Amino acid sequence: MELNVALALGSALAFAGLAGLCLGMDRHHKQVWAGKAPRRQRALRLAGWLLLALALWPCLQVWGSAVGPVVWCGLLSAAALGLVLLLPYAPRLTAALAGLATLAVVPLLFTL
């Protein structure tokens, strides 16, 4: 796997995972959807954790077990910064971007 592809995959998965965790919270869930939906919130939190775990895989493939987790933490920090800047002002756009990132990246992840 190439460096650029690993960075793109890890960044998109980290953003989507953190967005899933945020949208699983009551406050942000109500900003995007009308009411409270416990099943959807649970599914978003589970998907968020799974996507964060998947974001580690390309980092480990390219940088190995010594540097890969460090790069993964950096990608998580960058994704969190983007999420912090976007979520309060455009929560629906955040949800759409997270969904798009997941749909675009996860099939590509399994073909490599």
N, C-alpha and C positions, 0 to 999 in steps of 0.2 A: 504494500500500500504506500502511496506517495505521501509526502509531508503535507502538501496542500489539501489533499483529499481528507486526510486524517484530521486536520485542523477544521475543515468545513463540517465534517461529520460530527466531530466532538462538540463544536460550537452550537450547531443546530440542535443536537440531542440535549445538550446542557440547557439551552434556552427553553426548549419544549418541556423538559423535565421540571425545571424550576417554575415555569408557567403553570404546569399541571398542579404542582404543590400549592402555588399561590391561589389558583382558581378553586382549589379544594377547600379553601378557608371560607367561612361564612361571609366575611366582609367583601371579598373580591368576587365571590360567587354571585352575590346579590347585585353587583355592579354589571355583570354580564347577562345573567338570566334573571327573570322576574322574581321568582320565589326561591325558597329553600328546597333542595332536593338531596336528601342524605345519600341516596344510592349513587347519584351522579358525583357527588363530592367525594365519596369513598373511592369510586372508580378513577376520578381525576388524581387523587393522592396516590393510589396504587400505580397508575400509569406514570406519574411523575417520578416515583422512586425507580420504576423499571427503566425509564428513559435515562435517568441519571446513571444507573448501573451500565446501561448500554453505551453511554458516552465515554466510559472508561476504556472500553474495548479497543477503539482505534488508537487511543493514546498508548496502550500497552503493546499494540502491534507494531507501532513505529518506533517508540522510544524505549521499549522494554520495561521491566518491572522496577528498575531503579529510578528512571526519570519520568516514566509514563504517569504515575499518580501525581507528580508535581505539576506536570503540564495540565492534567485533568483539573487540579485545583485552580490553576490559572484560568482555564476555560470556564469553570464554574463562577469564578469571580467576575470575569468579563460579562458572562451571561446575566449574572445577578445585577450588575450595573445597568445593563440595557433594560432589564425588566423593571428596575426601580425607577428609571427615567420614563418608561413607556406606560406602565400599568396604571398609575394614578390619573393620567390624562387621556388615555385611549384604551380602556379595558377590553372593549370588543375587538379592537385591532390586535391587541396582545393575544387574545384567544384565537383569532384567525391566523396570526403568524405562527403561533405554536402548533396549531393543527396543520398548517401548510408545511412547516418544518418536519413534522412527524411523517406526514404522507410522502414527502419527497425523499427523506433520508432513510427511513427504516427499510424500504425495499432495496435501496441501493446498498445498505449495510450488509444485507444477507446475500447479495450477489457477488461481493468481493471475496 
